[in-house]
Amino acid sequence: MLYAFICQDKEGTLEQRMQARPAHLERLTQLKNEGRLILAGPHPAIDSEDPGEAGFTGSLVVAEFESLEAAQSWADADPYNAAGVYESVTVKPFRKVLP
């Protein structure tokens, strides 16, 4: 089943985000290589592809897991969590309808 990971950043954590980004992307690349990643990306803090020092307010990931528990476990192990970037992470089932 698909699961949505709705992640909210703590304010002022752009530096921690950038330091943890390579490890975060490595985990997403693994999901992609396994054919389980539907989409992933950050929410810019301003209306811009490259928000610069304004940074990001969070992230959205949609990926396939065998269960909600497995999805939550994956989210809990995210490098952004370990780096203190995320204020909250909501994991919930997602049903893709379109496209």
C-alpha positions in Angstrom: 0.0 0.0 0.0 1.1 3.6 -0.5 1.7 5.9 2.4 2.1 9.7 2.6 4.8 11.2 4.8 3.9 14.7 5.7 6.8 16.3 7.4 7.0 19.7 9.1 10.4 21.3 9.7 11.3 23.2 12.9 12.1 26.8 12.3 15.8 27.7 11.8 17.0 24.2 10.8 18.2 24.8 7.3 21.8 24.1 8.2 20.9 20.8 9.9 18.8 19.9 6.8 21.6 20.6 4.4 24.1 18.5 6.5 21.7 15.5 6.7 20.5 15.8 3.1 23.0 13.3 1.5 21.9 10.6 3.9 18.2 11.5 3.4 18.5 11.3 -0.4 20.4 8.0 -0.2 17.4 6.4 1.6 15.0 7.9 -1.0 17.2 6.7 -3.8 17.0 3.2 -2.3 13.2 3.3 -2.4 13.3 4.6 -6.0 15.7 1.8 -7.0 13.3 -0.7 -5.4 10.4 0.8 -7.4 8.6 1.9 -4.3 9.0 5.7 -4.5 6.1 7.6 -6.1 7.3 11.2 -5.3 9.4 13.1 -2.8 10.4 16.7 -2.3 10.6 19.6 0.1 8.2 22.5 0.6 10.1 25.8 -0.1 9.4 28.5 2.5 8.8 31.0 -0.3 7.3 30.8 -3.8 10.5 29.8 -5.5 12.2 26.6 -6.8 15.4 27.7 -5.0 14.4 29.5 -1.8 18.0 30.1 -0.7 18.4 31.2 2.9 14.5 31.2 3.3 14.9 27.4 3.4 12.1 24.9 3.6 9.0 24.3 5.8 8.9 20.5 5.4 8.8 17.6 3.0 6.3 15.3 1.3 7.1 11.7 0.4 4.7 9.1 -1.1 6.0 5.6 -1.2 5.0 1.9 -1.0 5.4 -0.1 2.2 3.9 -3.4 3.4 2.2 -1.9 6.4 1.6 1.4 8.3 4.0 0.0 10.9 6.8 -0.5 8.3 6.2 3.0 6.9 6.3 4.6 10.4 9.5 2.7 11.2 11.1 4.0 8.0 10.0 7.5 8.8 11.4 7.3 12.4 14.8 6.3 11.0 15.0 9.3 8.6 18.3 11.3 9.0 16.3 14.5 9.2 14.7 13.2 12.4 18.2 12.4 13.8 19.4 15.8 12.9 16.5 17.5 14.6 15.1 19.0 11.4 11.5 17.7 11.7 9.1 19.1 14.2 6.5 16.5 13.3 6.0 13.6 10.8 2.6 12.3 10.0 2.4 9.0 8.2 -0.9 7.9 6.7 -2.3 5.6 4.1 -2.6 7.1 0.6 -4.6 6.0 -2.3 -3.4 7.3 -5.7 -6.3 8.0 -8.0 -4.8 10.3 -10.7 -2.9 10.3 -13.0 
